Amino acid sequence: MARRTQGLPLNTIVLAIIAIVVLVFLVLIFTGGIGKFLGQTNQLTTSNQTMGAECSEYASTLQTQIESYPDPSAQFQYFVNSQYVSSGCSVYSPYTFTLSNGSEIECGLGPNACIMLSGGSGGSGSSCTPPNGIPGCELK
C-alpha cells in the first residue's frame, strides 16, 4: 500500500505571499510609514523646483538690469557681480543673456564651461570662480 502525503497546492502558497505583502502595505499606510517616505521624496522635488524658480528669477532680473546699461563692458561687469553668478545658477540654470553690442553670454553649460576674466588673480591654474571667471558660461 502506497502512502500518499498531503501537501499545500502551489496556488495556496502564492495567495498567502500576496496576502502578506498586502497586509504589510496596509500596515505602512495606517501607521504613516508611506506618508513619511512620500514626504521625503516631495521635499527633494520641492527643493529643486524652488532653486529652479530662484535661478529663473535671478536671470530675468539680471537681463532687465543689463539692458539699463548702454555700455557692454558695464553690462559685463554687472553680470559678473550678479546674484545669478554668485549663487551658482550660472552653472546649471540655462539662460542666454544678450549684451548691447550683440554678443551673447550662454549659461547653464555645466561645471566645465567657463569665461576666464582678464585681470583675475592667478595665471593658467586659477579656478573658474568669481572674480577670476564665470563658471558655467561661454561668450558667443
C-alpha positions in Angstrom: 0.0 0.0 0.0 1.5 3.3 -1.1 1.3 6.2 1.3 0.2 9.5 0.0 1.3 12.7 1.7 -0.9 15.7 1.6 0.8 19.0 0.7 -0.3 22.5 0.0 -1.1 23.4 -3.5 1.1 25.9 -5.2 -1.8 28.3 -5.7 -2.4 28.5 -1.9 1.3 29.4 -1.3 1.2 32.2 -3.9 -2.0 33.6 -2.4 -0.5 33.5 1.1 2.5 35.5 -0.1 0.3 38.1 -1.9 -1.8 38.4 1.3 1.3 39.0 3.4 2.5 41.8 1.0 -0.9 43.4 1.1 -1.0 43.3 4.9 2.4 44.9 5.2 1.3 47.6 2.7 -1.8 48.3 4.7 0.1 48.5 8.0 2.5 51.0 6.4 -0.4 53.1 5.2 -2.2 53.2 8.6 1.0 53.8 10.6 2.1 56.7 8.4 5.2 54.9 7.0 4.2 55.6 3.4 3.5 59.2 4.2 7.0 59.6 5.7 8.6 58.2 2.6 6.5 60.3 0.2 7.1 63.4 2.3 10.9 63.0 2.0 10.5 62.5 -1.8 8.3 65.6 -2.1 10.9 67.7 -0.1 13.6 66.9 -2.7 11.3 67.8 -5.6 10.2 71.0 -3.9 13.8 71.9 -3.2 14.8 71.5 -6.8 11.7 73.4 -8.0 12.4 76.3 -5.6 16.1 76.5 -6.7 15.0 76.5 -10.4 12.5 79.3 -9.7 15.0 81.4 -7.9 17.6 81.0 -10.7 14.9 81.9 -13.3 14.1 85.0 -11.3 17.7 85.9 -10.9 18.2 85.5 -14.7 15.2 87.6 -15.7 16.1 90.3 -13.2 19.7 90.3 -14.5 18.6 90.6 -18.1 16.4 93.6 -17.2 19.3 95.3 -15.3 21.8 94.6 -18.0 19.5 96.3 -20.6 19.6 99.5 -18.4 23.4 99.9 -19.0 24.3 101.2 -22.5 28.0 100.2 -22.4 28.7 96.5 -23.0 31.7 96.5 -20.6 29.5 97.9 -17.8 26.9 95.2 -18.7 29.5 92.5 -18.5 30.8 93.8 -15.1 27.3 93.9 -13.7 26.8 90.4 -14.9 30.0 89.2 -13.2 28.8 90.7 -9.8 25.2 89.5 -10.1 23.3 87.2 -7.8 22.8 84.8 -10.8 26.6 84.1 -10.9 27.3 84.2 -7.2 24.5 81.8 -6.3 25.8 79.2 -8.7 22.8 79.4 -11.0 25.2 80.2 -13.9 26.5 76.6 -13.9 23.2 74.6 -14.0 20.4 77.0 -14.9 20.3 77.5 -18.7 19.8 81.1 -19.9 21.2 83.3 -22.6 21.9 87.0 -22.0 22.3 89.5 -24.8 24.6 92.5 -24.4 24.1 95.8 -26.2 26.9 95.1 -28.7 25.0 91.9 -29.9 27.3 89.4 -28.2 25.6 86.7 -26.0 26.6 85.0 -22.8 25.2 81.5 -22.7 25.0 79.9 -19.3 23.9 76.7 -17.7 26.5 74.7 -19.6 27.8 72.7 -16.6 30.9 72.9 -14.4 33.4 72.5 -17.3 32.3 75.7 -19.1 34.0 78.9 -18.0 34.6 82.5 -19.1 38.0 83.4 -17.7 38.3 87.1 -16.9 41.4 89.1 -17.7 42.8 90.8 -14.6 41.9 87.9 -12.4 44.4 86.9 -9.7 46.3 83.9 -10.9 47.6 82.5 -14.1 46.6 79.4 -16.1 46.0 77.5 -12.9 43.4 79.8 -11.5 39.9 78.4 -10.8 36.8 79.5 -12.6 35.2 81.3 -9.7 34.3 84.9 -9.4 36.2 87.3 -9.7 38.6 85.1 -11.8 35.9 83.7 -14.0 32.3 83.0 -14.6 31.6 79.3 -14.2 29.1 77.5 -16.4 29.0 80.2 -19.1 30.5 80.9 -22.6 30.8 84.1 -24.5 29.2 83.8 -28.0 
